[in-house]
């Protein structure tokens, strides 16, 4: 009798222990390397959400446990870290990577291992030729793409400044494809590109580019440089006295980057994103209060960190809805999931192509700003911007 009872009791004990086991999330974040400036907010967003989720009882009664890998801003390191987190650490799913190149490096890994990746960064949109880095049913996009970040504001910018664009970007996929998509809308609105140049990383001098801009007849400089190249170009653009002659619209420089540029270099320029620390949405006030309580009054948040925050909460809701933790259930239940508590306003994961639907804000940098609290003036905003369908075999 005792043996039989023990035999029946053991599975129940094992089930109870398993129910309390942590749900392990592999975080791949740029903690060192060229994009370290983004790394702090990137990982902090997910950490803050995990803390909130765990304080509320976890997911299915289980805590989230974060296992972190440093991408070092190198795609080959992303492959190593993704494999380590999946095969050695046995994580249930992944969140992170930063650049499109990093995401594309992770794509074959998550496809081969059949794990979900929550990708947080603003990016160029899904084009089938870049599969499995995009158009991959295991990758969910939590950042805006150009038809959300750029298209809603083009008519305003063209009506205010003119229809001639000079495009300058870093020489990799995100600027090139972003500009390609932007040019589609520009043509529809009767505009034209009067110059287009792509700059190798870590270019120190821009005299020839500035000459080309001066002679181009452009009205708007459409800017998608990144990292140190943003700083070098913008400083030289301002020093050449060209800020008075052209409107500059950047799709890269929110609070973190603008803080590094300073008020003289950034004054009066335009920036468009789904999130800024200064937006007036009521969700944002509570979010920033919790964020600063954890990381300090001077800590900076940005669109990528907020996307990581949203991704954590939406994944938790998807797991709760499914009642289990598995790739199949997470993949199925992330589709269509909504999150009303997002700092920028309500967001929703689209079912057809794993692309988030989210707001879009156009800001202008104030002259003589002193900190993030008086850095931007909101020009216009839109709720729930639906992007074009991904250029994939749909539905994913």
C-alpha positions as CSV (number, residue, x, y, z in Angstrom):
1,X,0.0,0.0,0.0
2,X,2.8,2.4,1.0
3,X,4.7,1.6,-2.2
4,X,1.6,2.2,-4.4
5,X,0.9,5.5,-2.7
6,X,4.5,6.7,-3.1
7,X,4.3,5.7,-6.8
8,X,1.2,7.8,-7.3
9,X,2.5,10.7,-5.2
10,X,5.8,11.2,-6.9
11,X,4.4,12.6,-10.2
12,X,2.3,15.1,-8.3
13,X,5.4,16.3,-6.4
14,X,7.4,16.6,-9.6
15,X,4.6,18.5,-11.3
16,X,4.4,20.9,-8.4
17,X,8.2,21.6,-8.5
18,X,8.0,22.1,-12.3
19,X,5.2,24.6,-12.0
20,X,7.4,26.8,-9.8
21,X,10.4,26.6,-12.2
22,X,11.4,29.9,-13.7
23,X,10.5,30.7,-17.3
24,X,13.9,31.4,-18.8
25,X,14.3,34.3,-21.3
26,X,17.6,34.8,-23.2
27,X,18.4,38.5,-23.6
28,X,20.9,39.5,-26.4
29,X,21.8,43.1,-25.8
30,X,24.6,45.4,-27.0
31,X,26.3,45.9,-23.7
32,X,29.7,46.6,-25.3
33,X,30.8,47.7,-28.8
34,X,29.6,50.4,-31.1
35,X,26.0,50.6,-29.9
36,X,26.6,50.5,-26.2
37,X,24.9,53.9,-26.0
38,X,21.7,52.1,-26.8
39,X,22.4,49.0,-24.7
40,X,21.5,50.3,-21.2
41,X,18.0,51.3,-22.2
42,X,17.7,48.1,-24.4
43,X,18.1,45.7,-21.5
44,X,16.6,48.0,-18.9
45,X,13.2,47.9,-20.6
46,X,13.0,44.1,-20.4
47,X,14.4,44.1,-16.8
48,X,11.8,46.6,-15.6
49,X,8.9,44.6,-17.2
50,X,10.2,41.3,-15.8
51,X,10.3,42.9,-12.3
52,X,6.7,44.1,-12.7
53,X,5.5,40.7,-13.9
54,X,7.3,38.8,-11.1
55,X,6.0,41.2,-8.5
56,X,2.4,40.5,-9.7
57,X,2.9,36.7,-9.3
58,X,4.9,35.8,-12.4
59,X,3.4,34.0,-15.4
60,X,1.3,31.0,-14.7
61,X,2.7,31.3,-11.2
62,X,6.3,31.1,-12.5
63,X,8.9,33.9,-12.3
64,X,10.7,35.2,-15.4
65,X,14.4,34.6,-15.2
66,X,16.6,36.6,-17.5
67,X,19.8,35.1,-18.9
68,X,21.9,37.8,-20.6
69,X,24.3,37.6,-23.6
70,X,26.4,40.5,-24.8
71,X,26.2,40.9,-28.6
72,X,29.2,43.2,-28.5
73,X,27.5,44.8,-31.5
74,X,28.8,42.0,-33.8
75,X,26.6,39.7,-35.8
76,X,29.0,36.7,-35.4
77,X,28.8,37.1,-31.6
78,X,25.0,37.1,-31.8
79,X,25.2,33.6,-33.4
80,X,27.4,32.4,-30.6
81,X,25.2,33.9,-27.9
82,X,22.0,32.7,-29.4
83,X,23.3,29.2,-29.6
84,X,24.6,29.3,-26.1
85,X,21.4,30.6,-24.6
86,X,19.3,28.1,-26.5
87,X,21.5,25.0,-26.2
88,X,23.3,25.4,-22.9
89,X,21.1,27.7,-20.9
90,X,17.9,26.1,-22.2
91,X,16.0,29.3,-22.4
92,X,12.3,29.2,-23.4
93,X,12.5,32.1,-25.9
94,X,14.8,35.0,-26.9
95,X,14.4,38.8,-26.8
96,X,16.8,41.4,-28.3
97,X,19.5,41.8,-30.8
98,X,19.9,45.4,-31.9
99,X,20.8,46.0,-35.5
100,X,19.2,44.4,-38.6
101,X,22.4,42.7,-39.2
102,X,22.3,41.2,-35.7
103,X,18.7,40.1,-36.2
104,X,19.5,38.5,-39.5
105,X,22.4,36.6,-37.8
106,X,20.0,35.3,-35.2
107,X,17.3,34.3,-37.8
108,X,18.8,30.9,-38.9
109,X,19.5,30.0,-35.2
110,X,16.0,30.6,-34.0
111,X,14.6,28.9,-37.2
112,X,16.8,25.8,-36.7
113,X,16.2,25.5,-33.0
114,X,12.5,26.5,-33.3
115,X,12.6,29.3,-30.7
116,X,10.8,32.6,-30.7
117,X,12.8,35.9,-31.0
118,X,11.2,39.1,-29.8
119,X,13.0,41.9,-31.9
120,X,12.7,45.4,-30.5
121,X,14.4,47.8,-32.9
122,X,13.0,50.3,-35.4
123,X,14.0,48.7,-38.7
124,X,13.6,48.7,-42.5
125,X,10.6,46.4,-42.8
126,X,10.3,42.8,-43.9
127,X,11.6,41.9,-47.3
128,X,11.5,38.3,-48.4
129,X,15.1,38.4,-49.7
130,X,16.4,38.8,-46.1
131,X,14.6,35.6,-44.9
132,X,15.1,34.0,-42.3
133,X,16.1,37.3,-40.6
134,X,12.6,38.5,-41.5
135,X,9.5,36.8,-42.9
136,X,10.2,34.3,-40.2
137,X,7.2,33.0,-38.2
138,X,9.5,32.7,-35.2
139,X,10.5,36.4,-35.2
140,X,8.1,39.1,-33.9
141,X,8.8,42.8,-34.6
142,X,8.1,45.2,-31.7
143,X,9.7,48.3,-33.3
144,X,8.3,50.6,-36.1
145,X,9.2,50.2,-39.8
146,X,9.2,53.1,-42.3
147,X,5.6,53.1,-43.2
148,X,4.9,53.8,-39.5
149,X,7.9,55.9,-38.6
150,X,8.2,58.0,-41.8
151,X,5.2,57.9,-44.0
152,X,2.7,59.5,-41.6
153,X,4.8,62.7,-41.4
154,X,5.9,63.1,-45.0
155,X,3.0,65.3,-46.1
156,X,3.6,67.7,-43.2
157,X,7.3,68.0,-43.8
158,X,6.9,68.5,-47.6
159,X,4.1,71.1,-47.2
160,X,6.2,73.0,-44.7
161,X,9.7,72.8,-46.3
162,X,9.4,71.5,-49.9
163,X,9.5,68.4,-52.0
164,X,13.2,67.9,-52.7
165,X,15.0,65.3,-50.4
166,X,18.7,64.7,-50.0
167,X,19.2,61.3,-48.4
168,X,22.3,60.5,-46.3
169,X,22.6,57.3,-44.5
170,X,25.1,54.7,-43.2
171,X,26.1,52.0,-45.7
172,X,24.0,49.0,-44.6
173,X,20.6,47.5,-44.9
174,X,18.5,49.7,-42.6
175,X,19.3,53.1,-44.2
176,X,19.2,51.7,-47.8
177,X,15.8,49.9,-47.4
178,X,14.3,52.7,-45.3
179,X,15.2,55.2,-48.1
180,X,13.8,52.8,-50.7
181,X,10.5,52.6,-48.9
182,X,10.5,56.4,-48.2
183,X,11.0,57.1,-51.9
184,X,7.8,55.2,-52.8
185,X,5.7,57.6,-50.7
186,X,7.8,60.6,-51.9
187,X,6.9,59.8,-55.5
188,X,3.2,59.5,-54.6
189,X,3.3,62.9,-53.1
190,X,5.1,64.5,-56.1
191,X,8.5,64.8,-54.4
192,X,12.0,63.9,-55.7
193,X,15.4,62.8,-54.5
194,X,18.1,65.3,-55.5
195,X,20.9,63.4,-53.8
196,X,21.5,60.1,-52.1
197,X,24.7,59.0,-50.4
198,X,25.7,56.1,-48.1
199,X,28.6,56.6,-45.8
200,X,31.0,53.8,-44.5
201,X,31.1,53.4,-40.8
202,X,33.5,55.7,-38.8
203,X,33.9,58.3,-41.5
204,X,35.5,61.4,-40.0
205,X,35.2,64.1,-42.6
206,X,32.1,65.2,-44.6
207,X,33.4,68.2,-46.7
208,X,32.6,66.7,-50.0
209,X,29.1,65.6,-48.9
210,X,28.4,69.1,-47.5
211,X,29.4,70.5,-50.9
212,X,27.0,68.1,-52.7
213,X,24.2,69.1,-50.4
214,X,24.8,72.8,-50.9
215,X,24.6,72.4,-54.7
216,X,21.7,69.9,-54.7
217,X,18.8,72.3,-54.4
218,X,17.4,70.1,-51.6
219,X,14.8,71.3,-49.2
220,X,15.0,68.5,-46.6
221,X,18.0,66.4,-45.5
222,X,16.7,63.0,-44.7
223,X,19.2,61.5,-42.3
224,X,19.7,57.9,-41.4
225,X,23.4,57.9,-40.2
226,X,24.1,56.0,-37.0
227,X,26.6,56.1,-34.2
228,X,29.7,58.3,-34.4
229,X,28.9,59.2,-38.0
230,X,25.7,61.0,-36.8
231,X,27.9,63.1,-34.4
232,X,30.6,63.8,-37.0
233,X,28.2,64.8,-39.8
234,X,25.8,66.8,-37.6
235,X,28.7,68.8,-36.0
236,X,30.2,69.6,-39.4
237,X,26.8,70.4,-40.9
238,X,26.1,72.9,-38.0
239,X,29.7,74.3,-38.2
240,X,29.3,75.0,-41.9
241,X,26.3,77.2,-41.1
242,X,23.9,75.0,-43.1
243,X,21.2,74.6,-40.5
244,X,19.6,77.8,-41.6
245,X,19.4,76.7,-45.2
246,X,18.0,73.2,-44.9
247,X,15.5,71.3,-42.8
248,X,17.0,68.1,-41.3
249,X,14.8,65.1,-40.5
250,X,16.4,62.2,-38.8
251,X,14.9,58.8,-38.1
252,X,17.6,57.7,-35.7
253,X,18.2,60.4,-33.0
254,X,15.9,60.3,-30.0
255,X,16.8,61.4,-26.5
256,X,20.0,59.3,-26.1
257,X,21.6,60.4,-29.3
258,X,20.3,64.0,-29.2
259,X,21.8,64.3,-25.7
260,X,25.2,63.5,-27.1
261,X,24.8,66.0,-29.9
262,X,24.1,69.0,-27.6
263,X,21.6,71.9,-28.2
264,X,23.6,73.9,-30.7
265,X,24.1,71.0,-33.1
266,X,20.6,69.5,-32.8
267,X,18.4,72.7,-32.4
268,X,15.3,72.8,-34.7
269,X,15.9,69.5,-36.3
270,X,13.0,67.0,-36.7
271,X,12.8,63.4,-35.4
272,X,10.1,60.8,-35.8
273,X,9.6,57.7,-33.7
274,X,6.9,55.7,-31.9
275,X,8.2,56.8,-28.5
276,X,9.9,59.8,-26.8
277,X,10.5,60.3,-23.1
278,X,8.6,63.6,-23.4
279,X,5.4,62.4,-24.9
280,X,2.3,63.3,-22.9
281,X,0.4,60.0,-23.0
282,X,-0.7,59.2,-19.4
283,X,0.9,55.7,-19.6
284,X,4.3,57.4,-20.0
285,X,4.3,59.3,-16.7
286,X,3.8,56.1,-14.6
287,X,6.3,54.2,-16.8
288,X,9.1,56.9,-16.3
289,X,8.4,57.1,-12.6
290,X,9.0,53.3,-12.2
291,X,12.0,53.4,-14.6
292,X,13.7,56.3,-12.8
293,X,13.0,54.7,-9.4
294,X,14.9,51.6,-10.5
295,X,17.7,53.2,-12.6
296,X,18.1,56.7,-11.3
297,X,16.7,60.2,-12.1
298,X,19.2,60.8,-15.0
299,X,18.7,57.4,-16.7
300,X,17.6,57.6,-20.3
301,X,15.0,55.5,-22.0
302,X,14.4,55.2,-25.8
303,X,12.2,53.5,-28.4
304,X,14.2,50.3,-28.3
305,X,14.0,50.0,-24.5
306,X,10.3,50.6,-24.6
307,X,9.9,47.9,-27.3
308,X,11.7,45.5,-25.0
309,X,9.4,46.5,-22.2
310,X,6.3,45.9,-24.4
311,X,7.7,42.6,-25.7
312,X,8.1,41.2,-22.1
313,X,4.5,42.2,-21.1
314,X,3.0,40.9,-24.4
315,X,4.9,37.6,-24.2
316,X,3.7,37.2,-20.6
317,X,0.1,37.8,-21.7
318,X,0.5,35.3,-24.6
319,X,1.8,32.6,-22.3
320,X,-1.0,33.2,-19.8
321,X,-3.5,33.0,-22.6
322,X,-2.0,29.7,-23.8
323,X,-1.7,28.2,-20.3
324,X,1.6,26.7,-21.2
325,X,5.2,27.6,-22.2
326,X,6.1,26.3,-25.7
327,X,7.3,27.8,-28.9
328,X,4.1,26.7,-30.7
329,X,1.8,28.3,-28.1
330,X,3.9,31.5,-27.8
331,X,4.0,31.9,-31.6
332,X,0.2,31.4,-31.9
333,X,-0.8,33.5,-29.0
334,X,1.4,36.5,-29.6
335,X,-0.5,37.1,-32.8
336,X,-3.3,39.6,-32.2
337,X,-2.1,40.3,-28.6
338,X,-2.8,43.8,-27.3
339,X,-1.1,45.8,-24.6
340,X,-3.0,48.9,-23.4
341,X,-0.2,49.7,-20.9
342,X,2.5,50.5,-23.4
343,X,4.3,53.8,-22.6
344,X,3.6,55.3,-26.0
345,X,-0.1,54.3,-26.0
346,X,-1.9,51.1,-26.8
347,X,-0.1,48.7,-29.1
348,X,-1.2,45.5,-30.9
349,X,0.7,42.6,-32.6
350,X,-0.6,42.1,-36.1
351,X,-1.6,38.5,-36.9
352,X,-0.7,38.4,-40.6
353,X,3.0,39.3,-40.4
354,X,4.1,39.5,-36.8
355,X,4.5,43.3,-37.0
356,X,3.4,45.6,-34.1
357,X,0.8,48.4,-34.7
358,X,1.8,51.4,-32.7
359,X,1.6,55.2,-32.5
360,X,3.9,57.6,-34.5
361,X,5.2,61.0,-33.2
362,X,7.0,63.8,-35.1
363,X,9.1,66.0,-32.8
364,X,11.2,69.1,-33.3
365,X,14.2,69.8,-31.2
366,X,13.9,72.9,-29.1
367,X,16.6,75.6,-29.3
368,X,18.7,75.9,-26.1
369,X,17.3,72.8,-24.5
370,X,18.9,71.8,-21.2
371,X,17.8,68.2,-20.7
372,X,15.3,65.6,-22.0
373,X,12.4,67.3,-20.3
374,X,12.6,70.4,-22.6
375,X,14.4,68.7,-25.5
376,X,11.4,68.2,-27.9
377,X,8.2,69.9,-29.0
378,X,5.6,67.6,-30.4
379,X,4.6,68.6,-33.9
380,X,2.0,65.9,-34.6
381,X,1.1,62.3,-33.7
382,X,-1.0,59.4,-34.8
383,X,-2.5,56.5,-32.9
384,X,-2.3,52.9,-34.0
385,X,-0.5,53.3,-37.4
386,X,-1.1,50.3,-39.6
387,X,2.0,49.5,-41.7
388,X,2.0,48.1,-45.2
389,X,1.9,44.3,-45.2
390,X,5.3,42.7,-45.0
391,X,6.7,41.7,-48.4
392,X,6.6,38.0,-47.4
393,X,4.6,34.9,-48.2
394,X,1.7,35.8,-45.9
395,X,0.3,34.9,-43.4
396,X,3.5,34.1,-41.5
